[in-house]
Amino acid sequence: MLPIMNGDVYTTPTTTKTCLREYLMLRSRWSPYTKFFQIVLRYRALAVRGEYTDEIWCRSSLEVLQALEACDARFTISGLNYIRNLDKPAIFVANHMSTMETLILPGLIVPLRPCTFVVKDKLVQGPVWGPVMRSRNPIVVTRKDPRQDLETVLTEGSRILSEGRSIIIFPQSTRKPVFARTEFNSLGAKLASRTGAYLVPVALKTDYWGNSPILRGFGPVDRSKAIFFEFGEPMAVAGRGRAEHDRCLDFIEDRLKTWGARVAE
């Protein structure tokens, strides 16, 4: 297990060794996925049997992180004390750059605060990833009917938060390498306004992990790109949450610019 939960900041150790598989595959831009799919298939079997618990979810998430580090991925993760010090459930709203954050965030949040995701219906229907995601009892939206999705998130989100579980939301419609404020909806702020839950901004730079129009969500990796996860200060939402929504956007946009990510003007 990584020493992630021992402090506010985690960085990939400089002593991390590159795995043998990397050398055998000549450090291919696709080689990290060979280990990833092995991990997914192993834990999928547990999900099918109804044995994929929160503890195992966390373990599998951190196993993916370690596998990526062995393929030259270099992480900087900060703001963990904000999660540790929460005194009630929160809504984590994050930009969505690649598939990586869906895999890594549980390993960072779940040991400190039980949570689930708001996900597209396609993610719970797939033959490989579907059983794993269904086992987490996520809030499922279609991304086709905004009004219905809003009602689903508000209704199901209120129930989940009342049960003591936090929620991770990616307010962008899909994974985007370029961050644009106009594509970031206010579902998280609206849910926080209704329930009184904290709103926690999460800025992510995960373009080490590529996207591909052919194998959706799995594109060639770029080892030259550092990976950043940063949690912002929890916000109590007043009124309809417009001011807090804007503060989330400001936080994410500022961090992305600092890290050299692309931001739409």
KATAWO-V751498 format. One line per field, one symbol per residue. ss: DSSP state (@ for helix, = for strand, . for the rest). phi: phi as a letter, one per 40 degrees, with the letter a starting at -180 (. if undefined). Layout:
# KATAWO-V751498
ss: ???
phi: ???
This chain:
# KATAWO-V751498
ss: ..@@@@..===........@@@@@.......@@@@@@@@@@@@@@@@@.....@@@@@@@@@@@@@@@@.....====.@@@@@.....=====.....@@@@@@@@@@.....======@@@@@....@@@@@....===....@@@@@@@@@@@@@@@@@...====........==.@@@...@@@@@@@@@..========....=........=.......=====...=......@@@@@@@@@@@@@@@@@@..==..
phi: .cccccacbbbddccccccddccccffdcbcdcccdcccccccddccccgbccdccdcccccccdcccccbgcbbbbbgccccdccbadbbcbbcbbacdccccddcccdcbadaabcbcdcccbccccddcccccfccbbcgbbdcccccccccccccccccgbcbbbbcccacbcbcbdccbcbdcccccccbgccbbcbcbbbcdccbaccbdgbbccbccccbbbbccccbccbgcgccccccccccccccccccgccbcc
